[in-house]
Amino acid sequence: MGKSIVAVLAFASAFLGVQAMGQTSRDPHPGFKASFLGNAVTCSQPEKQTEKFIVPLRLAKRARLKAHLLNLLHESLDDDSKGIVNLAREKEIADLAKKLKDEKGD
C-alpha cells in the first residue's frame, strides 16, 4: 500500500509540474502586462452610451453574501494549509451558509 501511495504522489507531482510549465510558457493575455507598465490601454469598440441595468435589491444582497462567504472560505483554506484554526471565522462561515440556505427557501 505504501508503494502505491508513493506512486500516486509521484504521478500527481509530475502532472502538476507539466501543467505549471505549460502555463508559464504561453501568455493568454499578451497586452495585459503592458497595461501595468504604463502603456495606454484603449478600447477597441466604438464609443457608445453606457448601458445601465437594475439589479433587484434582494439579488444584490444575496450576491454580496455569496462573495463574502467565498472570501472567507478562501482565507480558511489558506489558514488550514498552514495549520491555523480561526474559530470566529468558522462560525461566521457557518452563519453565512445558513443565511444563504434559509433565503433560498423563501
C-alpha atoms as a printed R data frame, in Angstrom:
    type eleno elety resid chain resno       x      y       z
1   ATOM     1    CA   MET     A     1   0.000  0.000   0.000
2   ATOM     2    CA   GLY     A     2   2.888  2.361   0.788
3   ATOM     3    CA   LYS     A     3   4.335  1.901  -2.700
4   ATOM     4    CA   SER     A     4   1.011  2.750  -4.316
5   ATOM     5    CA   ILE     A     5   0.740  5.983  -2.324
6   ATOM     6    CA   VAL     A     6   4.267  6.960  -3.356
7   ATOM     7    CA   ALA     A     7   3.444  6.156  -6.985
8   ATOM     8    CA   VAL     A     8   0.276  8.264  -6.883
9   ATOM     9    CA   LEU     A     9   2.146 11.182  -5.295
10  ATOM    10    CA   ALA     A    10   4.928 10.933  -7.899
11  ATOM    11    CA   PHE     A    11   2.396 10.892 -10.730
12  ATOM    12    CA   ALA     A    12   0.485 13.869  -9.288
13  ATOM    13    CA   SER     A    13   3.724 15.810  -8.813
14  ATOM    14    CA   ALA     A    14   4.812 15.138 -12.400
15  ATOM    15    CA   PHE     A    15   1.382 16.054 -13.754
16  ATOM    16    CA   LEU     A    16   1.233 19.324 -11.809
17  ATOM    17    CA   GLY     A    17   4.793 20.175 -12.837
18  ATOM    18    CA   VAL     A    18   3.939 19.733 -16.510
19  ATOM    19    CA   GLN     A    19   0.828 21.897 -16.091
20  ATOM    20    CA   ALA     A    20   2.842 24.640 -14.404
21  ATOM    21    CA   MET     A    21   5.418 24.599 -17.207
22  ATOM    22    CA   GLY     A    22   2.650 24.870 -19.797
23  ATOM    23    CA   GLN     A    23   1.086 27.818 -18.022
24  ATOM    24    CA   THR     A    24   4.278 29.832 -17.893
25  ATOM    25    CA   SER     A    25   5.300 29.205 -21.487
26  ATOM    26    CA   ARG     A    26   2.266 30.858 -23.054
27  ATOM    27    CA   ASP     A    27   0.754 34.266 -22.421
28  ATOM    28    CA   PRO     A    28  -3.070 34.192 -22.606
29  ATOM    29    CA   HIS     A    29  -3.282 37.992 -22.376
30  ATOM    30    CA   PRO     A    30  -0.368 39.483 -24.301
31  ATOM    31    CA   GLY     A    31  -1.459 43.101 -23.758
32  ATOM    32    CA   PHE     A    32  -2.239 42.606 -20.091
33  ATOM    33    CA   LYS     A    33   1.322 43.043 -18.797
34  ATOM    34    CA   ALA     A    34   1.793 46.178 -20.871
35  ATOM    35    CA   SER     A    35  -1.078 47.891 -19.085
36  ATOM    36    CA   PHE     A    36   0.832 47.620 -15.799
37  ATOM    37    CA   LEU     A    37   3.968 49.110 -17.323
38  ATOM    38    CA   GLY     A    38   2.395 52.490 -18.032
39  ATOM    39    CA   ASN     A    39   1.270 51.964 -21.626
40  ATOM    40    CA   ALA     A    40  -2.101 53.361 -22.576
41  ATOM    41    CA   VAL     A    41  -4.916 50.834 -22.785
42  ATOM    42    CA   THR     A    42  -7.601 51.580 -25.342
43  ATOM    43    CA   CYS     A    43 -10.977 50.084 -26.054
44  ATOM    44    CA   SER     A    44 -11.372 48.518 -29.480
45  ATOM    45    CA   GLN     A    45 -15.153 49.001 -29.542
46  ATOM    46    CA   PRO     A    46 -16.601 52.272 -30.795
47  ATOM    47    CA   GLU     A    47 -17.798 54.632 -28.098
48  ATOM    48    CA   LYS     A    48 -21.419 54.155 -27.161
49  ATOM    49    CA   GLN     A    49 -23.649 55.195 -24.343
50  ATOM    50    CA   THR     A    50 -23.102 53.445 -21.070
51  ATOM    51    CA   GLU     A    51 -25.602 50.687 -20.554
52  ATOM    52    CA   LYS     A    52 -27.382 50.613 -17.220
53  ATOM    53    CA   PHE     A    53 -29.290 47.778 -15.720
54  ATOM    54    CA   ILE     A    54 -31.119 47.491 -12.445
55  ATOM    55    CA   VAL     A    55 -30.381 44.623 -10.104
56  ATOM    56    CA   PRO     A    56 -33.126 43.795  -7.609
57  ATOM    57    CA   LEU     A    57 -32.031 44.619  -4.054
58  ATOM    58    CA   ARG     A    58 -32.684 41.075  -2.837
59  ATOM    59    CA   LEU     A    59 -30.464 39.633  -5.569
60  ATOM    60    CA   ALA     A    60 -27.686 42.145  -4.836
61  ATOM    61    CA   LYS     A    61 -27.838 41.335  -1.115
62  ATOM    62    CA   ARG     A    62 -27.586 37.608  -1.821
63  ATOM    63    CA   ALA     A    63 -24.670 38.183  -4.211
64  ATOM    64    CA   ARG     A    64 -22.833 40.175  -1.518
65  ATOM    65    CA   LEU     A    65 -23.379 37.353   0.985
66  ATOM    66    CA   LYS     A    66 -22.064 34.789  -1.502
67  ATOM    67    CA   ALA     A    67 -18.999 36.907  -2.286
68  ATOM    68    CA   HIS     A    68 -18.251 37.380   1.417
69  ATOM    69    CA   LEU     A    69 -18.679 33.656   2.058
70  ATOM    70    CA   LEU     A    70 -16.377 32.824  -0.842
71  ATOM    71    CA   ASN     A    71 -13.685 35.159   0.522
72  ATOM    72    CA   LEU     A    72 -13.970 33.642   3.996
73  ATOM    73    CA   LEU     A    73 -13.749 30.116   2.593
74  ATOM    74    CA   HIS     A    74 -10.644 31.057   0.613
75  ATOM    75    CA   GLU     A    75  -8.983 32.547   3.712
76  ATOM    76    CA   SER     A    76  -9.969 29.480   5.709
77  ATOM    77    CA   LEU     A    77  -8.372 27.145   3.165
78  ATOM    78    CA   ASP     A    78  -5.168 29.174   3.264
79  ATOM    79    CA   ASP     A    79  -5.099 29.012   7.052
80  ATOM    80    CA   ASP     A    80  -5.906 25.287   7.049
81  ATOM    81    CA   SER     A    81  -2.907 24.643   4.838
82  ATOM    82    CA   LYS     A    82  -0.752 26.457   7.425
83  ATOM    83    CA   GLY     A    83  -2.336 24.593  10.342
84  ATOM    84    CA   ILE     A    84  -4.137 27.674  11.692
85  ATOM    85    CA   VAL     A    85  -7.642 27.376  13.138
86  ATOM    86    CA   ASN     A    86  -9.798 30.501  13.381
87  ATOM    87    CA   LEU     A    87 -12.965 29.601  15.274
88  ATOM    88    CA   ALA     A    88 -14.550 33.029  14.833
89  ATOM    89    CA   ARG     A    89 -14.189 32.765  11.048
90  ATOM    90    CA   GLU     A    90 -15.549 29.206  11.039
91  ATOM    91    CA   LYS     A    91 -18.609 30.420  12.976
92  ATOM    92    CA   GLU     A    92 -19.081 33.310  10.532
93  ATOM    93    CA   ILE     A    93 -18.836 30.852   7.602
94  ATOM    94    CA   ALA     A    94 -21.496 28.642   9.187
95  ATOM    95    CA   ASP     A    95 -23.764 31.648   9.839
96  ATOM    96    CA   LEU     A    96 -23.431 32.942   6.258
97  ATOM    97    CA   ALA     A    97 -24.070 29.498   4.809
98  ATOM    98    CA   LYS     A    98 -27.180 29.164   6.991
99  ATOM    99    CA   LYS     A    99 -28.419 32.613   5.897
100 ATOM   100    CA   LEU     A   100 -27.991 31.723   2.240
101 ATOM   101    CA   LYS     A   101 -29.723 28.385   2.726
102 ATOM   102    CA   ASP     A   102 -32.635 29.997   4.590
103 ATOM   103    CA   GLU     A   103 -33.050 32.743   1.963
104 ATOM   104    CA   LYS     A   104 -33.095 30.169  -0.819
105 ATOM   105    CA   GLY     A   105 -36.150 28.540   0.771
106 ATOM   106    CA   ASP     A   106 -38.123 31.813   0.827
